[in-house]
């Protein structure tokens, strides 16, 4: 547990994998507000261990990003529909949460083959949430050495699944997110039980349609320790709106010892008035009135300092955004941190309770004094307001969508999926015919070019799905749905699967010589291509596509016959790549069918070979090399049978291609037929 937005700790650091975690498998995360550029360039780049920079490395960054994202099981960012927007690479999924209830939780699940990390925070996936605001967060780390808190992990994956239940199961992005959750549970089963020191307990508490409200859950934990609260300290940047009922205070009183009044302290944002005498506390007067009416003997108010001095002695503004409830009991402290504001929706008391994620720490003061002192350090600095303050009644409740945010995408618009049809990019638009959408609408792209309209949909006899050809060179990350009066809803686009997405232009139709050089380096693709991004001796900038144009830079006369040894070496490198541990089906697809995969290499051979004899011979050699692959096994690796099935499929694909060539050389013909048949039989059979 730590505070962020200050010198204490930096939340971004925890997106970086710990030593020995292995290659990333996937990530599922949620946020209320969202900044797609920040997430992609800061959070995701750390999770993927990117070593290029989008501003300095240009095409190399795009190449590395595509290379690493193409091998991930799934990256799913689930954002409340009011803020679900932003340009991005659609190799990661942005999913809009459309519900009368707010998705206000800030929980991230990061999965590597040797490590699982859960981050539960008060901060959104934005620059402000991770860099500037005064926030608080908690980290759960699970691995083979330290073990797993199976209950906490299962409750977290269940929470994600409860959120995904509100979405369409046939959405490819939802399917990928569920696959990551399934893989997470499978990994954790292999590890032992994680043990906390005696006198410390840690629980995850959620709110939403499937959960009891937060204060009821807190009361259950108090009863489990056979204790009651004596004093309560509440930190919240947002409270219920002025004039609204405040039932949470009555529920809070149930946590206290019967017939003992107890004290209640409120902490929040404060604004000074012009005369610098009275201060404005960002909260309603009901914080005082209701608290006194239910029997709290003392009600205190404190302001949180939002300005601090940095290392250069400059004043830095750190807006308060952390949320916490601190309960002092006899020999225990109960400390709840996370995303829940002290509001009716945030605590899950209303019918439209928010989806929230929180962590409860229970520390025994007598046996764990050091830990107790440590968690006290995460409580924000404050100053008492005394009686010289007024309640500021003009603040916006964070747990409500404002008038601009209320215009979310109607449920009628189900999924927008980027796919391929006969080699041509298409957008498949799905509509939920059970949802009413009587008003007129039109779907437009980023350039406001109309793709589909109400009239066209009616003329097409109200189809459940339509496919529209995508004629642009770029891949869309979102569409706009323009409703009456010019109101807009954003419709995120997701990819059907990895095979639907073309490689970057720099990686298309790579020359055989370049493929051999890349494979020979045995380094990540972006490293192998870096030298072609440098300036030539004449000082002109050279991009990979320019250098790699077939025939323009490389003399291929007699190329294959003279360099058979180098091609054989490249075959062995391909084999070595496929024998490395493989953690996702996407990584396997990349190795077999990616820009430097087996199929691409085979196409380059066929393109540059001068005779059909050469083509047949080298295809046969490639099949034999593939048949000798023995898949790696280990923690987090995908099933060997899956790998062998895909390898066998590639060999069959190469055999089918070989049958399109003709040769008069009987020796070549006999050898090719025998070699490919042997290759098919040599791949280990499925169990």
C-alpha positions as CSV (number, residue, x, y, z in Angstrom):
1,X,0.0,0.0,0.0
2,X,1.3,3.4,-0.9
3,X,0.4,7.0,-1.7
4,X,1.1,8.4,-5.2
5,X,1.3,11.8,-6.7
6,X,4.1,12.6,-4.2
7,X,7.5,11.6,-3.2
8,X,6.2,8.4,-1.5
9,X,5.8,6.1,-4.5
10,X,5.0,6.1,-8.2
11,X,2.2,4.0,-9.4
12,X,3.6,3.7,-12.9
13,X,6.6,1.7,-11.5
14,X,4.2,-1.2,-10.8
15,X,3.4,-1.7,-14.5
16,X,7.0,-2.8,-15.0
17,X,7.4,-6.6,-14.5
18,X,9.6,-7.8,-11.6
19,X,12.8,-9.7,-12.4
20,X,12.1,-13.2,-13.7
21,X,8.4,-12.5,-14.5
22,X,8.8,-13.6,-18.1
23,X,7.1,-12.4,-21.3
24,X,3.7,-10.7,-20.7
25,X,0.6,-12.9,-21.2
26,X,-2.1,-10.3,-20.8
27,X,-3.8,-7.6,-18.9
28,X,-7.3,-6.6,-17.8
29,X,-7.9,-3.2,-16.3
30,X,-10.7,-0.8,-15.5
31,X,-11.1,3.0,-15.2
32,X,-13.7,5.6,-14.9
33,X,-12.0,8.4,-16.8
34,X,-9.4,7.4,-19.4
35,X,-6.5,8.8,-21.5
36,X,-5.7,6.3,-24.3
37,X,-2.4,8.0,-25.2
38,X,-1.2,8.0,-21.6
39,X,-2.2,4.3,-21.2
40,X,-0.5,3.2,-24.4
41,X,2.7,5.2,-24.1
42,X,3.2,5.0,-20.3
43,X,1.4,2.0,-18.7
44,X,1.4,-0.4,-21.6
45,X,5.0,0.4,-22.7
46,X,6.2,-0.6,-19.2
47,X,4.1,-3.7,-19.1
48,X,5.5,-4.8,-22.5
49,X,9.0,-3.7,-21.6
50,X,9.2,-1.4,-24.7
51,X,12.7,0.1,-25.2
52,X,11.7,2.5,-28.1
53,X,10.1,5.9,-27.7
54,X,7.1,7.1,-29.8
55,X,8.5,10.6,-30.1
56,X,12.1,9.7,-30.8
57,X,12.0,6.4,-32.6
58,X,9.0,6.9,-34.9
59,X,8.6,3.7,-37.1
60,X,10.8,1.6,-34.8
61,X,8.3,2.3,-32.0
62,X,5.4,1.2,-34.2
63,X,7.3,-2.0,-35.2
64,X,8.2,-2.9,-31.6
65,X,4.7,-2.2,-30.4
66,X,3.1,-4.4,-33.1
67,X,5.7,-7.1,-32.5
68,X,4.9,-7.3,-28.8
69,X,1.2,-6.7,-28.8
70,X,0.8,-9.4,-31.5
71,X,2.1,-12.0,-29.1
72,X,-0.2,-11.1,-26.1
73,X,-3.3,-13.2,-25.1
74,X,-5.2,-9.9,-24.7
75,X,-5.0,-6.4,-23.4
76,X,-8.5,-5.3,-22.3
77,X,-9.2,-1.8,-20.9
78,X,-12.8,-1.5,-19.7
79,X,-13.9,2.1,-19.3
80,X,-17.2,3.7,-18.2
81,X,-19.0,4.6,-21.5
82,X,-18.9,8.3,-20.6
83,X,-15.2,8.3,-21.1
84,X,-14.6,5.4,-23.5
85,X,-12.8,7.1,-26.4
86,X,-9.4,7.9,-27.9
87,X,-7.2,6.8,-30.8
88,X,-5.1,3.8,-30.2
89,X,-3.6,0.6,-31.7
90,X,-6.5,-1.8,-32.0
91,X,-4.1,-4.6,-31.1
92,X,-5.3,-3.8,-27.6
93,X,-9.0,-3.6,-26.7
94,X,-11.0,-0.6,-25.4
95,X,-14.3,-1.8,-24.1
96,X,-17.2,0.5,-23.2
97,X,-19.1,-0.3,-20.0
98,X,-22.7,0.7,-20.8
99,X,-25.0,0.5,-17.9
100,X,-27.1,2.8,-15.7
101,X,-24.5,2.0,-13.0
102,X,-21.1,3.7,-13.2
103,X,-17.9,1.7,-13.6
104,X,-15.8,3.6,-11.1
105,X,-13.4,0.9,-10.0
106,X,-9.6,1.3,-10.7
107,X,-8.3,-2.3,-10.7
108,X,-5.6,-3.7,-12.9
109,X,-4.6,-7.4,-13.4
110,X,-1.2,-7.9,-14.9
111,X,-0.2,-11.4,-15.9
112,X,3.2,-12.9,-16.7
113,X,4.0,-16.6,-16.7
114,X,5.9,-16.4,-13.5
115,X,4.1,-13.5,-11.8
116,X,0.6,-12.1,-11.3
117,X,0.1,-8.6,-10.0
118,X,-3.1,-6.8,-9.0
119,X,-3.2,-3.0,-8.5
120,X,-6.3,-1.6,-6.7
121,X,-6.1,2.2,-6.7
122,X,-8.0,5.5,-6.3
123,X,-6.4,6.9,-9.5
124,X,-7.8,6.6,-13.0
125,X,-5.8,5.6,-16.0
126,X,-4.8,9.2,-16.8
127,X,-1.8,11.4,-16.5
128,X,-3.4,13.2,-13.6
129,X,-4.3,10.0,-11.8
130,X,-0.8,8.6,-12.1
131,X,1.4,11.6,-11.8
132,X,-0.2,14.6,-10.2
133,X,-3.2,13.8,-8.0
134,X,-2.9,12.8,-4.4
135,X,-3.9,9.1,-4.7
136,X,-3.6,5.8,-2.8
137,X,-3.1,2.3,-4.1
138,X,-2.5,-1.3,-3.0
139,X,-0.4,-4.0,-4.7
140,X,-0.9,-7.8,-4.6
141,X,2.0,-9.8,-5.9
142,X,1.7,-13.6,-6.5
143,X,4.3,-16.0,-7.7
144,X,5.7,-19.5,-7.1
145,X,8.1,-18.4,-4.4
146,X,5.7,-16.1,-2.4
147,X,2.5,-18.1,-3.1
148,X,-1.0,-16.8,-3.9
149,X,-3.8,-15.4,-1.9
150,X,-6.3,-17.7,-3.7
151,X,-9.4,-16.0,-2.1
152,X,-8.4,-12.5,-3.1
153,X,-7.4,-13.5,-6.6
154,X,-10.6,-15.5,-7.2
155,X,-12.7,-12.5,-5.9
156,X,-10.8,-10.2,-8.3
157,X,-11.4,-12.4,-11.3
158,X,-15.0,-12.8,-10.3
159,X,-15.4,-9.0,-10.1
160,X,-14.0,-8.7,-13.7
161,X,-16.4,-11.4,-14.8
162,X,-19.3,-9.6,-13.2
163,X,-18.4,-6.5,-15.2
164,X,-18.0,-8.5,-18.4
165,X,-21.5,-10.1,-17.8
166,X,-22.9,-6.7,-18.6
167,X,-21.3,-6.9,-22.1
168,X,-22.0,-9.1,-25.1
169,X,-20.3,-12.5,-24.9
170,X,-19.7,-12.6,-28.7
171,X,-17.6,-9.4,-28.7
172,X,-14.1,-10.6,-29.6
173,X,-12.6,-8.2,-27.0
174,X,-14.8,-9.7,-24.3
175,X,-13.7,-13.2,-25.3
176,X,-10.0,-12.2,-25.1
177,X,-10.5,-10.6,-21.7
178,X,-12.1,-13.8,-20.4
179,X,-9.2,-15.8,-21.8
180,X,-6.8,-13.7,-19.8
181,X,-8.8,-14.3,-16.6
182,X,-8.9,-18.0,-17.3
183,X,-5.2,-18.2,-17.9
184,X,-4.6,-16.2,-14.6
185,X,-6.6,-18.8,-12.6
186,X,-4.7,-21.7,-14.2
187,X,-1.4,-20.1,-13.4
188,X,-2.2,-19.4,-9.8
189,X,-3.3,-23.0,-9.2
190,X,0.3,-24.1,-9.6
191,X,1.6,-22.0,-6.7
192,X,1.3,-22.5,-3.0
193,X,-0.7,-20.4,-0.4
194,X,0.6,-17.0,0.4
195,X,0.9,-16.3,4.2
196,X,0.7,-12.9,5.8
197,X,2.4,-12.2,9.2
198,X,0.3,-12.9,12.3
199,X,-1.7,-9.9,13.3
200,X,-2.3,-8.7,9.7
201,X,-5.2,-9.4,7.4
202,X,-6.0,-8.1,3.9
203,X,-9.3,-8.4,2.1
204,X,-10.7,-7.1,-1.3
205,X,-14.1,-5.6,-1.0
206,X,-16.2,-4.7,-4.1
207,X,-19.5,-3.0,-4.8
208,X,-21.9,-3.3,-7.7
209,X,-25.2,-5.0,-8.5
210,X,-23.9,-8.4,-7.3
211,X,-22.6,-7.2,-3.9
212,X,-23.9,-5.9,-0.6
213,X,-23.0,-2.3,0.2
214,X,-19.5,-1.5,1.5
215,X,-20.4,-0.6,5.0
216,X,-22.3,-3.9,5.5
217,X,-19.2,-5.7,4.3
218,X,-17.1,-3.7,6.8
219,X,-19.5,-4.5,9.6
220,X,-19.1,-8.2,8.8
221,X,-15.3,-7.9,9.1
222,X,-15.6,-6.1,12.4
223,X,-17.8,-8.9,13.7
224,X,-15.3,-11.4,12.5
225,X,-12.7,-9.8,14.9
226,X,-15.4,-9.4,17.6
227,X,-14.9,-5.7,17.8
228,X,-16.6,-2.4,17.1
229,X,-15.3,1.0,16.0
230,X,-14.6,3.7,18.5
231,X,-13.6,6.5,16.1
232,X,-13.8,6.9,12.3
233,X,-11.8,9.0,10.0
234,X,-13.1,9.5,6.4
235,X,-11.1,10.9,3.5
236,X,-13.1,11.6,0.4
237,X,-12.7,14.3,-2.3
238,X,-16.4,14.0,-3.2
239,X,-19.5,13.6,-1.0
240,X,-23.2,13.5,-1.7
241,X,-24.6,16.5,-3.4
242,X,-26.1,19.3,-1.2
243,X,-29.7,18.6,-0.4
244,X,-29.5,14.9,-1.2
245,X,-30.2,12.3,1.5
246,X,-27.1,10.9,3.3
247,X,-28.0,7.4,4.4
248,X,-24.4,6.3,4.5
249,X,-23.8,8.1,7.8
250,X,-26.6,6.1,9.5
251,X,-25.0,2.9,8.1
252,X,-21.6,4.0,9.4
253,X,-23.0,4.5,12.9
254,X,-23.9,0.7,13.0
255,X,-20.1,0.0,13.0
256,X,-19.7,1.7,16.4
257,X,-20.0,0.3,19.9
258,X,-23.7,0.4,21.0
259,X,-24.4,3.1,23.6
260,X,-21.0,4.7,22.9
261,X,-21.2,7.8,20.8
262,X,-17.7,7.8,19.3
263,X,-16.2,10.6,17.2
264,X,-16.4,11.1,13.4
265,X,-13.8,13.1,11.5
266,X,-14.3,14.2,7.9
267,X,-11.3,15.0,5.6
268,X,-11.7,16.7,2.2
269,X,-10.8,19.5,-0.2
270,X,-10.8,23.0,1.1
271,X,-11.0,26.4,-0.7
272,X,-10.2,29.6,1.1
273,X,-12.5,32.6,0.8
274,X,-11.3,35.9,-0.4
275,X,-11.0,37.4,3.1
276,X,-8.8,34.5,4.1
277,X,-10.8,34.0,7.3
278,X,-13.4,31.4,6.6
279,X,-12.7,28.3,4.5
280,X,-15.0,26.4,2.2
281,X,-15.1,22.6,2.8
282,X,-16.1,20.7,-0.3
283,X,-19.0,18.8,1.1
284,X,-22.7,19.2,2.1
285,X,-23.9,20.4,5.5
286,X,-25.5,17.0,6.0
287,X,-22.1,15.7,7.0
288,X,-22.6,17.6,10.2
289,X,-26.4,17.5,10.6
290,X,-27.0,13.8,10.0
291,X,-23.9,12.8,12.0
292,X,-25.2,14.7,15.0
293,X,-28.7,13.4,14.6
294,X,-27.6,9.7,14.7
295,X,-25.6,10.2,17.9
296,X,-22.0,11.0,17.1
297,X,-20.8,13.0,20.1
298,X,-18.1,14.8,18.2
299,X,-17.9,15.7,14.5
300,X,-14.6,17.2,13.2
301,X,-13.6,18.6,9.9
302,X,-10.1,18.7,8.4
303,X,-8.7,20.1,5.2
304,X,-6.1,18.1,3.1
305,X,-3.1,20.0,2.0
306,X,-3.1,20.0,-1.8
307,X,0.1,22.0,-2.3
308,X,3.5,20.7,-1.6
309,X,7.1,21.7,-2.3
310,X,9.1,19.6,-4.8
311,X,12.8,18.9,-4.8
312,X,13.4,22.3,-6.6
313,X,11.6,24.1,-3.8
314,X,8.7,24.9,-6.2
315,X,5.1,24.8,-5.0
316,X,3.3,21.9,-6.8
317,X,-0.5,21.4,-6.7
318,X,-1.6,17.9,-5.9
319,X,-5.4,17.7,-6.1
320,X,-6.9,15.3,-3.6
321,X,-8.4,12.2,-5.2
322,X,-7.6,9.5,-2.6
323,X,-10.5,7.8,-0.7
324,X,-10.2,5.9,2.6
325,X,-12.1,4.9,5.7
326,X,-10.0,4.5,8.9
327,X,-11.7,2.8,11.9
328,X,-10.0,2.7,15.3
329,X,-11.1,-0.2,17.4
330,X,-9.8,-1.7,20.7
331,X,-6.7,-3.4,19.5
332,X,-7.2,-3.2,15.8
333,X,-7.3,-0.6,13.0
334,X,-9.4,-1.2,10.0
335,X,-8.2,0.8,7.0
336,X,-10.1,0.7,3.7
337,X,-8.6,2.3,0.6
338,X,-9.6,2.3,-3.0
339,X,-12.0,3.9,-5.4
340,X,-15.2,4.5,-3.3
341,X,-16.0,8.0,-2.4
342,X,-18.2,8.5,0.7
343,X,-21.4,8.8,-1.4
344,X,-24.5,6.8,-1.7
345,X,-23.5,5.3,-5.1
346,X,-19.8,5.0,-4.2
347,X,-20.6,2.9,-1.1
348,X,-23.1,0.7,-3.0
349,X,-26.1,1.8,-1.0
350,X,-28.3,3.0,-3.9
351,X,-30.2,0.9,-6.4
352,X,-27.7,2.1,-9.0
353,X,-24.6,1.5,-7.0
354,X,-21.3,2.0,-8.7
355,X,-18.9,-0.8,-9.5
356,X,-16.0,-0.1,-7.1
357,X,-12.9,-1.9,-5.9
358,X,-11.3,-1.5,-2.5
359,X,-8.8,-3.1,-0.2
360,X,-9.3,-3.5,3.6
361,X,-6.2,-3.8,5.9
362,X,-6.8,-5.1,9.4
363,X,-3.8,-4.6,11.7
364,X,-3.4,-5.6,15.3
365,X,-1.8,-2.7,17.0
366,X,-0.1,-4.6,19.8
367,X,1.7,-7.3,17.7
368,X,2.3,-5.2,14.5
369,X,3.3,-1.8,15.7
370,X,5.7,-1.2,12.9
371,X,3.1,-2.1,10.2
372,X,0.5,0.1,12.1
373,X,2.9,3.0,12.0
374,X,3.6,2.4,8.3
375,X,-0.1,2.5,7.3
376,X,-0.5,5.7,9.3
377,X,2.1,7.2,7.0
378,X,-0.2,6.8,4.0
379,X,-2.8,9.0,5.7
380,X,-2.7,12.5,4.2
381,X,-1.4,15.5,6.0
382,X,-4.2,17.7,7.2
383,X,-5.2,20.7,9.2
384,X,-8.2,21.2,11.5
385,X,-10.9,23.6,10.4
386,X,-12.3,24.3,13.8
387,X,-15.6,26.2,13.5
388,X,-14.5,28.9,11.0
389,X,-15.5,27.3,7.8
390,X,-18.6,27.0,5.5
391,X,-19.8,24.1,3.4
392,X,-19.2,24.5,-0.3
393,X,-22.3,23.4,-2.1
394,X,-21.4,23.9,-5.8
395,X,-19.1,21.0,-6.4
396,X,-19.7,18.3,-9.0
397,X,-20.3,14.8,-7.6
398,X,-17.8,12.4,-9.2
399,X,-20.2,9.5,-8.9
400,X,-22.7,11.1,-11.3
401,X,-22.4,11.6,-15.1
402,X,-22.8,15.3,-15.9
403,X,-25.0,16.6,-18.7
404,X,-22.3,16.2,-21.3
405,X,-21.4,12.6,-20.2
406,X,-25.0,11.5,-20.2
407,X,-24.9,11.2,-24.0
408,X,-23.5,7.7,-24.0
409,X,-23.7,5.3,-27.0
410,X,-27.2,3.7,-27.1
411,X,-27.3,0.0,-26.4
412,X,-28.7,-0.6,-29.9
413,X,-25.1,-0.2,-31.2
414,X,-23.5,-3.5,-30.1
415,X,-20.1,-4.2,-31.7
416,X,-17.8,-2.7,-34.3
417,X,-15.3,-5.3,-35.5
418,X,-12.4,-4.8,-37.9
419,X,-12.0,-8.0,-40.0
420,X,-10.9,-9.3,-43.4
421,X,-13.3,-10.6,-46.1
422,X,-11.6,-12.1,-49.2
423,X,-8.4,-10.2,-48.4
424,X,-10.2,-6.9,-48.1
425,X,-10.6,-5.0,-44.8
426,X,-14.2,-4.7,-43.6
427,X,-16.0,-3.3,-40.6
428,X,-18.7,-5.6,-39.2
429,X,-21.3,-3.6,-37.4
430,X,-23.6,-5.5,-35.1
431,X,-26.9,-4.1,-33.7
432,X,-29.0,-5.3,-30.8
433,X,-32.5,-5.7,-32.2
434,X,-33.9,-6.0,-28.7
435,X,-32.9,-2.4,-27.9
436,X,-35.0,0.5,-29.1
437,X,-33.4,3.1,-31.4
438,X,-36.2,5.0,-33.0
439,X,-34.3,8.2,-33.5
440,X,-32.3,8.9,-36.6
441,X,-28.6,8.2,-36.6
442,X,-25.6,7.9,-38.8
443,X,-22.2,6.1,-38.3
444,X,-19.2,8.1,-39.5
445,X,-15.5,7.5,-39.6
446,X,-12.8,9.8,-38.2
447,X,-13.0,12.0,-41.3
448,X,-16.8,12.3,-40.9
449,X,-17.4,10.1,-44.0
450,X,-20.7,8.4,-43.6
451,X,-20.5,4.6,-43.4
452,X,-24.1,3.7,-42.5
453,X,-27.4,5.4,-41.7
454,X,-30.8,4.8,-40.3
455,X,-32.4,5.0,-43.8
456,X,-29.9,2.4,-45.2
457,X,-30.5,0.1,-42.2
458,X,-34.3,0.3,-42.8
459,X,-33.8,-0.3,-46.6
460,X,-31.7,-3.4,-45.8
461,X,-34.6,-4.8,-43.8
462,X,-33.2,-4.0,-40.3
463,X,-30.3,-6.5,-40.3
464,X,-28.6,-7.8,-37.2
465,X,-25.2,-7.4,-38.8
466,X,-23.8,-5.5,-41.8
467,X,-20.3,-5.5,-43.3
468,X,-19.0,-2.3,-44.8
469,X,-15.8,-2.3,-46.9
470,X,-13.0,-0.2,-45.3
471,X,-11.2,1.7,-48.1
472,X,-8.8,3.7,-46.0
473,X,-5.1,2.9,-45.5
474,X,-5.3,3.4,-41.7
475,X,-7.1,1.1,-39.3
476,X,-9.9,2.9,-37.3
477,X,-9.8,2.7,-33.6
478,X,-13.3,4.2,-33.1
479,X,-16.3,5.4,-35.0
480,X,-18.7,8.2,-34.2
481,X,-22.5,7.7,-34.0
482,X,-24.1,11.0,-34.7
483,X,-27.6,11.2,-33.2
484,X,-30.3,13.9,-33.5
485,X,-29.3,17.4,-32.5
486,X,-25.7,16.6,-33.4
487,X,-25.1,14.6,-30.2
488,X,-22.3,12.0,-30.6
489,X,-21.5,8.6,-29.1
490,X,-18.1,7.0,-29.5
491,X,-18.1,3.4,-30.8
492,X,-14.7,1.7,-30.1
493,X,-13.5,-0.7,-32.9
494,X,-12.0,-4.0,-31.9
495,X,-10.1,-6.5,-34.1
496,X,-11.7,-9.9,-34.8
497,X,-8.3,-11.6,-34.2
498,X,-4.6,-11.1,-34.8
499,X,-4.8,-12.4,-38.3
500,X,-7.2,-9.6,-39.3
501,X,-4.6,-7.0,-38.7
502,X,-1.9,-6.2,-41.3
503,X,1.7,-5.6,-40.3
504,X,3.1,-2.0,-40.4
505,X,4.0,-0.8,-43.9
506,X,7.7,-1.2,-42.9
507,X,7.3,-4.9,-42.5
508,X,5.3,-5.8,-45.7
509,X,6.9,-7.9,-48.4
510,X,10.3,-8.1,-46.8
511,X,13.1,-9.3,-49.1
512,X,14.5,-12.8,-48.5
513,X,18.0,-11.4,-47.9
514,X,16.7,-9.1,-45.3
515,X,14.7,-11.8,-43.6
516,X,17.8,-14.0,-43.4
517,X,19.8,-11.1,-41.9
518,X,17.0,-10.4,-39.3
519,X,16.8,-14.1,-38.4
520,X,20.6,-14.4,-38.1
521,X,20.7,-11.6,-35.5
522,X,18.5,-13.7,-33.2
523,X,17.3,-10.4,-31.7
524,X,13.9,-8.7,-31.4
525,X,12.6,-7.4,-34.7
526,X,12.9,-3.7,-33.9
527,X,16.6,-4.2,-32.9
528,X,17.4,-6.0,-36.1
529,X,15.8,-3.2,-38.2
530,X,17.4,-0.4,-36.2
531,X,20.5,-0.1,-38.5
532,X,18.2,0.4,-41.5
533,X,16.7,3.4,-39.8
534,X,20.0,5.2,-39.6
535,X,21.3,7.7,-42.1
536,X,23.2,6.6,-45.2
537,X,26.8,7.6,-45.7
538,X,25.4,10.5,-47.8
539,X,23.3,11.8,-44.9
540,X,19.9,10.9,-46.3
541,X,17.3,9.3,-44.0
542,X,16.5,5.8,-45.0
543,X,13.4,3.9,-43.9
544,X,13.1,0.2,-43.8
545,X,10.6,0.1,-46.6
546,X,12.9,2.0,-48.9
547,X,15.9,-0.2,-48.2
548,X,14.0,-3.4,-48.4
549,X,12.3,-3.0,-51.8
550,X,13.0,-6.2,-53.6
551,X,15.5,-6.1,-56.5
552,X,16.2,-2.4,-56.0
553,X,19.1,-2.8,-53.5
554,X,19.9,-6.5,-53.7
555,X,21.2,-8.5,-56.7
556,X,19.3,-11.8,-56.5
557,X,21.0,-13.3,-59.6
558,X,21.7,-16.9,-58.7
559,X,20.9,-16.0,-55.1
560,X,19.4,-19.2,-53.8
561,X,21.9,-21.6,-55.3
562,X,24.9,-19.7,-54.1
563,X,23.5,-19.2,-50.6
564,X,21.8,-22.4,-49.8
565,X,24.0,-22.6,-46.6
566,X,22.7,-19.3,-45.4
567,X,19.1,-20.3,-46.0
568,X,19.7,-23.6,-44.2
569,X,21.0,-21.5,-41.3
570,X,17.9,-19.4,-41.4
571,X,15.8,-22.5,-41.3
572,X,17.6,-23.6,-38.1
573,X,16.9,-20.1,-36.6
574,X,13.2,-20.5,-37.4
575,X,13.3,-23.8,-35.7
576,X,15.0,-22.4,-32.6
577,X,12.4,-19.6,-32.4
578,X,9.6,-22.1,-32.4
579,X,11.2,-24.2,-29.8
580,X,11.4,-21.3,-27.3
581,X,8.7,-21.3,-24.5
582,X,5.4,-20.0,-26.0
583,X,2.9,-18.5,-23.6
584,X,0.0,-17.5,-25.9
585,X,-1.6,-18.6,-29.1
586,X,-1.0,-15.1,-30.4
587,X,2.8,-15.6,-29.9
588,X,2.6,-18.9,-31.8
589,X,0.7,-17.2,-34.6
590,X,3.3,-14.5,-34.8
591,X,6.1,-17.0,-35.1
592,X,4.3,-19.0,-37.8
593,X,2.5,-16.3,-39.7
594,X,3.9,-13.0,-38.6
595,X,6.1,-10.6,-40.7
596,X,9.2,-12.8,-40.1
597,X,7.4,-16.0,-39.5
598,X,7.5,-19.3,-41.4
599,X,4.8,-18.5,-43.9
600,X,6.4,-15.1,-44.7
601,X,9.8,-16.8,-45.1
602,X,8.3,-19.4,-47.5
603,X,6.7,-16.7,-49.6
604,X,10.0,-14.9,-49.8
605,X,11.7,-18.1,-51.0
606,X,9.1,-18.6,-53.7
607,X,9.4,-15.0,-54.8
608,X,13.1,-15.0,-55.3
609,X,13.7,-18.6,-56.5
610,X,14.6,-18.8,-60.2
611,X,13.3,-22.2,-61.0
612,X,10.5,-24.4,-59.8
613,X,13.0,-27.0,-58.8
614,X,14.5,-24.6,-56.4
615,X,11.1,-23.7,-54.9
616,X,10.1,-27.3,-54.4
617,X,13.4,-28.4,-52.9
618,X,13.5,-25.5,-50.4
619,X,9.8,-26.0,-49.4
620,X,10.6,-29.6,-48.7
621,X,13.6,-28.7,-46.6
622,X,11.5,-26.2,-44.7
623,X,8.8,-28.8,-43.9
624,X,11.5,-31.2,-42.6
625,X,12.9,-28.5,-40.4
626,X,9.4,-27.8,-39.0
627,X,8.8,-31.5,-38.3
628,X,11.8,-31.6,-36.0
629,X,10.5,-28.9,-33.7
630,X,9.9,-30.1,-30.1
631,X,7.7,-27.6,-28.2
632,X,9.0,-26.3,-24.9
633,X,7.1,-27.1,-21.7
634,X,7.1,-25.1,-18.5
635,X,5.1,-22.8,-16.2
636,X,2.6,-20.8,-18.2
637,X,3.4,-22.4,-21.6
638,X,0.5,-23.2,-23.9
639,X,-0.3,-26.9,-24.4
640,X,2.1,-28.7,-26.7
641,X,-0.7,-30.2,-28.6
642,X,-1.9,-26.7,-29.7
643,X,1.6,-26.0,-31.0
644,X,2.0,-29.3,-32.9
645,X,-1.5,-28.9,-34.4
646,X,-0.5,-25.5,-35.8
647,X,2.8,-26.7,-37.1
648,X,1.1,-29.6,-38.8
649,X,-1.4,-27.1,-40.4
650,X,1.5,-25.0,-41.7
651,X,3.2,-28.1,-43.2
652,X,-0.1,-29.0,-44.9
653,X,-0.3,-25.5,-46.2
654,X,3.2,-25.7,-47.7
655,X,2.5,-29.1,-49.2
656,X,-0.6,-27.7,-50.9
657,X,1.6,-24.9,-52.3
658,X,4.2,-27.3,-53.5
659,X,1.5,-29.1,-55.6
660,X,1.1,-25.9,-57.7
661,X,4.6,-26.3,-59.1
662,X,5.7,-28.7,-61.9
663,X,9.2,-30.2,-62.4
664,X,10.6,-32.5,-65.0
665,X,13.3,-33.6,-62.6
666,X,12.1,-37.0,-61.3
667,X,14.7,-37.0,-58.5
668,X,13.5,-33.7,-57.2
669,X,9.9,-34.7,-57.5
670,X,10.5,-38.0,-55.6
671,X,12.5,-36.3,-52.9
672,X,10.0,-33.5,-52.3
673,X,7.0,-36.0,-52.1
674,X,8.9,-38.2,-49.7
675,X,10.3,-35.4,-47.6
676,X,7.0,-33.7,-47.0
677,X,5.2,-37.0,-46.2
678,X,7.9,-37.7,-43.7
679,X,7.5,-34.2,-42.3
680,X,3.8,-34.7,-41.7
681,X,4.3,-38.0,-40.0
682,X,7.2,-36.7,-37.8
683,X,5.2,-34.0,-36.0
684,X,4.3,-35.5,-32.6
685,X,0.7,-36.7,-32.5
686,X,-1.9,-35.1,-30.4
687,X,-2.6,-36.8,-27.1
